[in-house]
């Protein structure tokens, strides 16, 4: 059972690390971040809109505002199914 726990932990870390960039560690005028929105396993809509909201609020707390957001269909199906949408956001430093 410990092997399955390690695999689940690895899978969760990989998903979290690949879901958005942390490039905003520097004090740039503009920051570009990307979040992968995953379709819910059951039902419709995104299963991780709170992650998108967290990214936006984190940047706002650093003095950035959302300047532009674009989305593109990732075109891949996950292990359990479900579409992926790449949301790319440009944040601007409020001066």
N, CA, C and O of each residue as an XYZ file, in Angstrom:
380
protein
N       0.819     -1.196      0.000
C       0.000      0.000      0.000
C       0.864      1.262      0.000
O       0.445      2.276     -0.558
N       2.028      1.237      0.593
C       2.900      2.400      0.626
C       3.339      2.798     -0.780
O       3.528      3.982     -1.058
N       3.500      1.824     -1.661
C       3.878      2.107     -3.036
C       2.787      2.918     -3.737
O       3.092      3.853     -4.477
N       1.538      2.571     -3.513
C       0.427      3.315     -4.114
C       0.365      4.736     -3.558
O       0.065      5.676     -4.293
N       0.646      4.896     -2.264
C       0.653      6.231     -1.664
C       1.733      7.099     -2.296
O       1.505      8.276     -2.575
N       2.915      6.516     -2.522
C       4.018      7.247     -3.150
C       3.650      7.638     -4.577
O       3.947      8.751     -5.011
N       3.005      6.730     -5.310
C       2.595      7.025     -6.678
C       1.573      8.159     -6.695
O       1.677      9.072     -7.515
N       0.589      8.110     -5.799
C      -0.414      9.177     -5.726
C       0.235     10.519     -5.398
O      -0.123     11.546     -5.976
N       1.187     10.507     -4.471
C       1.891     11.731     -4.103
C       2.682     12.268     -5.305
O       2.658     13.468     -5.578
N       3.374     11.386     -6.013
C       4.125     11.777     -7.198
C       3.205     12.373     -8.254
O       3.520     13.405     -8.846
N       2.061     11.721     -8.494
C       1.112     12.191     -9.502
C       0.561     13.564     -9.139
O       0.458     14.433    -10.005
N       0.205     13.773     -7.877
C      -0.319     15.062     -7.433
C       0.727     16.161     -7.578
O       0.406     17.264     -8.021
N       1.981     15.874     -7.208
C       3.053     16.865     -7.341
C       3.295     17.216     -8.800
O       3.477     18.386     -9.138
N       3.298     16.209     -9.667
C       3.522     16.453    -11.095
C       2.410     17.312    -11.671
O       2.679     18.227    -12.450
N       1.178     17.037    -11.307
C       0.055     17.831    -11.804
C       0.139     19.263    -11.292
O      -0.096     20.205    -12.048
N       0.471     19.433    -10.019
C       0.547     20.768     -9.431
C       1.690     21.573    -10.070
O       1.516     22.750    -10.386
N       2.847     20.946    -10.257
C       3.991     21.652    -10.807
C       3.809     22.001    -12.270
O       4.348     23.006    -12.733
N       3.069     21.201    -12.999
C       2.900     21.465    -14.422
C       1.686     22.330    -14.714
O       1.450     22.684    -15.870
N       0.915     22.677    -13.702
C      -0.330     23.386    -13.969
C      -0.161     24.893    -14.091
O      -0.979     25.534    -14.750
N       0.859     25.486    -13.487
C       1.096     26.912    -13.701
C       2.532     27.265    -13.370
O       3.189     26.605    -12.564
N       2.995     28.310    -14.003
C       4.364     28.767    -13.830
C       4.479     29.600    -12.557
O       3.499     30.204    -12.119
N       5.636     29.634    -11.979
C       5.884     30.489    -10.815
C       6.925     31.544    -11.176
O       7.753     31.921    -10.347
N       6.876     32.013    -12.408
C       7.858     32.963    -12.919
C       7.778     34.326    -12.259
O       8.644     35.168    -12.496
N       6.774     34.569    -11.442
C       6.573     35.896    -10.861
C       7.406     36.139     -9.612
O       7.112     37.060     -8.850
N       8.413     35.352     -9.391
C       9.259     35.539     -8.220
C      10.104     36.799     -8.293
O      10.697     37.201     -7.292
N      10.170     37.429     -9.461
C      10.960     38.648     -9.650
C      10.043     39.852     -9.741
O       8.840     39.716     -9.965
N      10.614     41.019     -9.568
C       9.829     42.253     -9.597
C       9.825     42.835    -11.003
O      10.407     43.894    -11.237
N       9.174     42.151    -11.942
C       9.068     42.595    -13.324
C       7.855     43.500    -13.490
O       6.944     43.494    -12.662
N       7.853     44.290    -14.586
C       6.679     45.109    -14.886
C       5.523     44.253    -15.377
O       4.358     44.568    -15.135
N       5.855     43.161    -16.072
C       4.839     42.236    -16.572
C       5.230     40.819    -16.188
O       6.410     40.472    -16.163
N       4.229     40.009    -15.892
C       4.430     38.606    -15.548
C       3.459     37.791    -16.391
O       2.286     38.142    -16.514
N       3.952     36.705    -16.970
C       3.107     35.816    -17.767
C       3.018     34.479    -17.046
O       4.036     33.861    -16.736
N       1.802     34.041    -16.782
C       1.574     32.765    -16.107
C       0.580     31.943    -16.910
O      -0.242     32.482    -17.652
N       0.669     30.632    -16.749
C      -0.249     29.749    -17.461
C      -0.830     28.738    -16.483
O      -0.118     28.160    -15.663
N      -2.136     28.538    -16.588
C      -2.841     27.563    -15.759
C      -3.545     26.588    -16.699
O      -4.155     26.999    -17.686
N      -3.459     25.311    -16.392
C      -4.170     24.303    -17.157
C      -5.487     24.013    -16.465
O      -5.517     23.533    -15.332
N      -6.575     24.309    -17.158
C      -7.905     24.026    -16.629
C      -8.302     22.637    -17.086
O      -8.253     22.328    -18.276
N      -8.691     21.809    -16.146
C      -9.049     20.431    -16.448
C     -10.552     20.254    -16.304
O     -11.152     20.720    -15.335
N     -11.153     19.581    -17.270
C     -12.579     19.311    -17.210
C     -12.871     18.354    -16.066
O     -12.077     17.459    -15.778
N     -14.008     18.544    -15.417
C     -14.420     17.639    -14.343
C     -14.584     16.230    -14.881
O     -14.955     16.033    -16.038
N     -14.305     15.259    -14.034
C     -14.469     13.863    -14.416
C     -15.937     13.554    -14.656
O     -16.284     12.827    -15.587
N     -16.798     14.111    -13.811
C     -18.240     13.917    -13.948
C     -18.880     15.293    -14.076
O     -18.591     16.190    -13.285
N     -19.737     15.460    -15.058
C     -20.398     16.745    -15.264
C     -19.627     17.604    -16.242
O     -18.750     17.121    -16.958
N     -19.966     18.891    -16.264
C     -19.329     19.814    -17.190
C     -18.660     20.928    -16.416
O     -18.910     21.121    -15.226
N     -17.809     21.657    -17.112
C     -17.110     22.773    -16.494
C     -15.738     22.360    -16.005
O     -15.362     21.189    -16.055
N     -14.999     23.349    -15.532
C     -13.638     23.106    -15.072
C     -13.642     22.588    -13.645
O     -14.424     23.037    -12.807
N     -12.763     21.643    -13.383
C     -12.657     21.085    -12.043
C     -11.712     21.853    -11.149
O     -11.625     21.551     -9.959
N     -10.989     22.854    -11.683
C     -10.007     23.551    -10.856
C     -10.027     25.067    -11.065
O      -8.975     25.699    -11.159
N     -11.223     25.640    -11.137
C     -11.322     27.097    -11.260
C     -10.756     27.807    -10.040
O     -10.292     28.942    -10.146
N     -10.787     27.158     -8.891
C     -10.205     27.775     -7.692
C      -8.707     27.975     -7.854
O      -8.148     28.920     -7.298
N      -8.046     27.098     -8.606
C      -6.606     27.261     -8.859
C      -6.358     28.523     -9.687
O      -5.424     29.278     -9.416
N      -7.195     28.742    -10.692
C      -7.096     29.950    -11.511
C      -7.320     31.186    -10.643
O      -6.582     32.167    -10.740
N      -8.329     31.130     -9.807
C      -8.633     32.240     -8.900
C      -7.470     32.500     -7.936
O      -7.130     33.651     -7.664
N      -6.871     31.436     -7.429
C      -5.734     31.586     -6.515
C      -4.551     32.280     -7.191
O      -3.901     33.132     -6.586
N      -4.274     31.914     -8.447
C      -3.175     32.534     -9.186
C      -3.438     34.029     -9.359
O      -2.544     34.846     -9.142
N      -4.650     34.386     -9.746
C      -4.994     35.796     -9.948
C      -4.886     36.566     -8.634
O      -4.320     37.658     -8.608
N      -5.415     36.018     -7.553
C      -5.359     36.699     -6.253
C      -3.941     36.811     -5.714
O      -3.596     37.806     -5.077
N      -3.118     35.799     -5.966
C      -1.720     35.854     -5.515
C      -0.984     36.990     -6.211
O      -0.219     37.715     -5.576
N      -1.209     37.149     -7.508
C      -0.561     38.232     -8.239
C      -1.096     39.592     -7.787
O      -0.336     40.556     -7.691
N      -2.384     39.673     -7.512
C      -2.970     40.924     -7.024
C      -2.342     41.325     -5.689
O      -2.106     42.508     -5.440
N      -2.077     40.347     -4.839
C      -1.463     40.648     -3.540
C      -0.023     41.134     -3.688
O       0.516     41.770     -2.783
N       0.603     40.832     -4.837
C       1.969     41.289     -5.118
C       1.978     42.633     -5.846
O       3.044     43.155     -6.172
N       0.786     43.196     -6.104
C       0.713     44.491     -6.763
C       0.560     44.410     -8.272
O       0.866     45.374     -8.974
N       0.096     43.289     -8.777
C      -0.143     43.130    -10.214
C      -1.638     43.070    -10.468
O      -2.413     42.656     -9.606
N      -2.035     43.493    -11.669
C      -3.426     43.335    -12.079
C      -3.448     42.521    -13.367
O      -2.502     42.543    -14.154
N      -4.537     41.812    -13.560
C      -4.684     41.006    -14.759
C      -4.862     41.937    -15.949
O      -5.816     42.712    -16.007
N      -3.945     41.855    -16.886
C      -3.971     42.707    -18.071
C      -4.672     42.004    -19.227
O      -5.533     42.591    -19.882
N      -4.305     40.743    -19.482
C      -4.844     39.992    -20.615
C      -4.937     38.527    -20.233
O      -4.096     38.007    -19.500
N      -5.978     37.865    -20.741
C      -6.083     36.417    -20.563
C      -6.536     35.820    -21.893
O      -7.454     36.328    -22.537
N      -5.885     34.745    -22.288
C      -6.278     34.017    -23.492
C      -6.385     32.543    -23.143
O      -5.753     32.075    -22.196
N      -7.176     31.820    -23.900
C      -7.299     30.389    -23.677
C      -7.097     29.649    -24.988
O      -7.379     30.165    -26.069
N      -6.605     28.436    -24.861
C      -6.425     27.560    -26.024
C      -6.727     26.140    -25.587
O      -6.383     25.736    -24.475
N      -7.360     25.397    -26.450
C      -7.662     24.003    -26.148
C      -6.369     23.212    -26.179
O      -5.633     23.245    -27.165
N      -6.091     22.491    -25.077
C      -4.879     21.684    -24.983
C      -4.914     20.488    -25.902
O      -3.864     19.967    -26.279
N      -6.102     20.040    -26.270
C      -6.247     18.969    -27.233
C      -5.834     17.599    -26.750
O      -5.784     16.664    -27.549
N      -5.536     17.443    -25.469
C      -5.145     16.122    -24.992
C      -6.141     15.628    -23.963
O      -6.776     16.412    -23.257
N      -6.261     14.353    -23.895
C      -7.124     13.729    -22.906
C      -6.232     13.209    -21.782
O      -5.165     12.648    -22.033
N      -6.669     13.396    -20.568
C      -5.930     12.881    -19.433
C      -6.147     11.392    -19.271
O      -6.894     10.779    -20.035
N      -5.510     10.820    -18.299
C      -5.616      9.391    -18.023
C      -7.067      8.984    -17.792
O      -7.498      7.921    -18.236
N      -7.817      9.835    -17.094
C      -9.211      9.545    -16.785
C     -10.159     10.283    -17.732
O     -11.362     10.326    -17.476
N      -9.654     10.853    -18.800
C     -10.489     11.605    -19.738
C     -10.594     13.054    -19.331
O     -10.080     13.455    -18.287
N     -11.253     13.832    -20.148
C     -11.439     15.240    -19.841
C     -10.515     16.115    -20.648
O      -9.324     15.832    -20.773
N     -11.069     17.183    -21.198
C     -10.286     18.115    -21.995
C      -9.411     18.994    -21.122
O      -9.651     19.145    -19.924
N      -8.394     19.569    -21.740
C      -7.494     20.500    -21.070
C      -7.547     21.831    -21.806
O      -7.503     21.865    -23.036
N      -7.641     22.912    -21.068
C      -7.622     24.250    -21.641
C      -6.471     25.014    -20.994
O      -6.367     25.071    -19.769
N      -5.614     25.596    -21.818
C      -4.495     26.387    -21.326
C      -4.940     27.848    -21.219
O      -5.276     28.469    -22.227
N      -4.944     28.388    -20.019
C      -5.250     29.803    -19.803
C      -3.933     30.534    -19.578
O      -3.239     30.285    -18.593
N      -3.591     31.435    -20.493
C      -2.362     32.216    -20.385
C      -2.747     33.626    -19.974
O      -3.570     34.275    -20.619
N      -2.137     34.090    -18.888
C      -2.487     35.400    -18.330
C      -1.270     36.304    -18.299
O      -0.165     35.866    -17.981
N      -1.483     37.574    -18.634
C      -0.451     38.589    -18.530
C      -0.880     39.531    -17.407
O      -1.969     40.105    -17.438
N      -0.006     39.674    -16.424
C      -0.259     40.581    -15.296
C       0.652     41.789    -15.436
O       1.808     41.668    -15.840
N       0.113     42.961    -15.096
C       0.847     44.212    -15.175
C       1.041     44.786    -13.777
O       0.105     44.828    -12.978
N       2.254     45.223    -13.491
C       2.552     45.831    -12.192
C       1.814     47.153    -12.074
O       1.881     47.992    -12.973
N       1.109     47.338    -10.966
C       0.419     48.606    -10.711
C       1.427     49.561    -10.119
O       1.988     49.310     -9.052
N       1.654     50.660    -10.821
C       2.691     51.627    -10.408
C       2.042     52.803     -9.730
O       2.733     53.729     -9.306
